[in-house]
């Protein structure tokens, strides 16, 4: 793909977000697309959003569980950008029409107090973290999940291009120093409309959510980026995505770690 192709794909994704009308698979339109191309499209999308006045508030890490990696035939996570207009308060209501096909995942969020870049250790991640908190990531897809003509499903390259399917972030009110809990054993019971849908533990995220943040620091360095102080890092989901049609009420109970909820009008 050329830089012009990257910019064209990014604009198509932005138009899909504005209109609520999904586009076709980029992996079909550009059969030679590579992971570098996918991240270049994501970077072009970020540049366009910054030009519109949006602000980067952090990063999300996806595909950290073995189950999701096996499903997509990959062996590494992916990442996307969090923007300020994606943030919702705990217990807030997402307005009708905000998203196309919203889903949620439960995660442990890291809020940073120092920068991270390149190869870092778990201990360095903990030292650079201001606090950890329960969180919900809202997913959406501006790309069709499957091509209606061929049945071909989205690849990880489609997902990365589409900002790793990122759409929203909800942080809980509880804040904990990063070594106050064993994050491998910190998990959540996620309910939709009062019924338990999913449960999971932090160990599902690369065996330790802090290791996921270390992975992100190394990946970002490959593209000349770094994790900045004050940024929020969604370390990756330890549950399968939960569909959230209109009228959905989501509660993620992390036990003593806290809780976080979001509603969909």
N, C-alpha and C positions, 0 to 999 in steps of 0.2 A: 504494500500500500504506500501511497505517496502522502506527504503532508497535506495536500489538498483533499485526498480521500479521508484523512483523519478529521479534518475540519468539517467536511460535508457530513460525515457520519455523526459527529458531535452535534451539528445543527439539527439533523433529523431527530436525534434523541431529545433535544431541547424542545423541538416542535411537538413531539409526541407528549412530552410532559405538560406543555401548555394546553394542548387540545384534548388530552385524554384518549387519543387514538394511537394504538400501538403501531410500530413499524415492523417490517419483516426481519428475519434473521440476518444479521450482518455477516455471519459465517456462510450464508448462502450467497449473499450479494458479493462478498469478497472471499472466495474460497481459499485464497492463499494467506489469509489473515494470520498473524503470529501473536504471541503474547505481548511482544514489544509494541505491535500495532494496537492491540487492545488497550494497553496502558497509555499509548499516545492519544488515542481517541478520548480516554478518560481525562487526560491532561488538557486536551483542547476544550472539552466540556467544562473543566474547572476554570480555564482561562476566560471562557465566555461568561460564566456565572460571576466571576470576580468583576468583569467589565460591567455587569448589570448592577453591581453594588453589593453583592452578597459577600459574606466573610467566612473564611474557613475556621471552624471551631474544633476540628479534630479529624480522626480517621476511624474507619471500621475495618475489622478483619473478618473475613468470611471463609467458609469451607475448611474450618479447622478440625472438624470431626471426621473420623475414618469413614463413617457411614455416608456422609455427603461426598467425600472424595471418591469413594468406590462408585457411588451413583453417577458421578460425572466423569469417571475414568481419569482422574488426576491424582497427583501425590503431593501437592503443595496448596497452601491457602491462597486467598486473594485479598485485595484491599480496595477501599474506596474512600471518598472524601465526605466529611460531615460539614454542612453549611449551616449558618445561623438560622435560616428560615426553616430548618428541619426540626428544631427543638420544641418539644411540648412539655408542659408541666405534668408532674404526677397527678393522675386523676382527671386530666383534661379531656375534652371531646374533640376528635378530628372532624372537621366540617364535611358535610356531604359533598362528594365530587372532588375532594382533594387528591385522591389517588385512584388508580385504574383498577388494580387487583391487590389490595393491601393484605399483607400477612405480617405476623410478628414473630420475633424470637427473643428469648431471655438470655441475658449476658451479664457478666461482671464488667463494669466500666472502671477504667483507670483515669484519674485526672492528674496531670503531670505538673511538677514544680520545677523541673530542670529539663534541658534538651537531651535527646538521645539520637545517636546516629551511628550507623555501621554495626559491626559485630560487638554486641554487648552481652553481658551475663544476666542471669536472673536476678542476682543480687544488685546489679547496677540498675535494673528496671525498678526494683523495689525502692532503692535509694532515690531514684528520680521521681517517684510517685508521691503526690501530695495526699491523695486519699483514694479509696475504692468505694464503689456504691452499686447497688442493684440497678439494672437498667433493662429497658425494652428497646429493641431495634424494630422499626417499622420498615418492611420491605415493600417494594413495588417494582413492576417491570414495565419499562417503556418499549420492550421488545416482546414480540409474541413468544409464548412458551413453546409452541410448536408451529411449524409451517403447515398451513391447512392443505396445501396441495401434495406435499411429499411426506408429511408426518415427521419430518426431521425435527428434533427437539433442540432447544438452546444449548449451546456449548458453553464452557467456562469462558471462552473468548467473547461471546455475546454478553455474558454477565459482567465481566470486567469492564468492557466498553461502556456498559450501562451503569457505570459507577458502582459496580458490585451489587446491583439491585437495591442500593441504599435509598431510603426515602424519608426517614424520620428517626428521632431519638427521644427517649423519655428516661430521665434519671430519677431514682428514688430520693427521698429526703435524708436517708441515713448516710452518714459519712464515717468511714473507718480508716485508721492508719493501715497501710498496706500489709503489715505483718501481724495484725491483730487476729486474723482468721487464717486457717489453713484453706487456701483458695481452691485446692484440689477437692476438698470435701464440702465446699460451699456450693449449694445448688438451689433449685426452686421447684415449687409445685405451681404449674401454670394452668389457670382455669379460664374457660370461655363461657360466659353467661352462667356462671355458678357451677359448671361441671369441669372436673379435672380433665385436661387434654394431654398434657405432657409433663414429665418430670425429668430432671437431669442433674448432673454434678459438674463442677468446674473441671474435673479431670478429663472430661470429654473434649476439652479444648487443648490439644497438643500435650496432654497429660498435666498441664499447669497453665492457667491463663497468663501468668507472667512470662512464660516462654513464648506465648503468642505475641506479646508486645515486643519481645526481643527479636522475633522473626520480622515484625513490621519494621523495626529500626534498620535491620540489614537490607530489607527489600527497598525501603525508601532511599537508602544511600546509593543504590544502583541507579536511581533516577535523579540524583542530585537533590534529594529532599531530606528533611529530618523532622522528628517529632519535637514540637516546640513547647515551652512552659505554658501552662494554662489550657493546653489542648486536652480534649476528651478522647480516650481510646476505647472503642468497643472491642473487647478481646476475642469475641467469637461466641457463637451460640452453642449451648449444650443440649438443646432440644431441636426437634424438627419444626419447620415453619408451621404456624397455625393460621389458617384462613380467617379473614376478618371482614365478612360482608356487613352491609349496613345494619346497625342495631347491636353490634357486638360489644360486649363489655369484657375486658381482659384484666385479670389480676394475677400477678406473679408474686407468690409468697416465698421469700427467701429465708423464712424462719427468723432466727435472731439477727441475721444479716440485714433484714429490712424487707420492704415490699415496694412494688411499683405497679401502677395500673394505668390503663388508657381505654377510652371509649370511642366508638365509631358511630357517628350520627347516621 
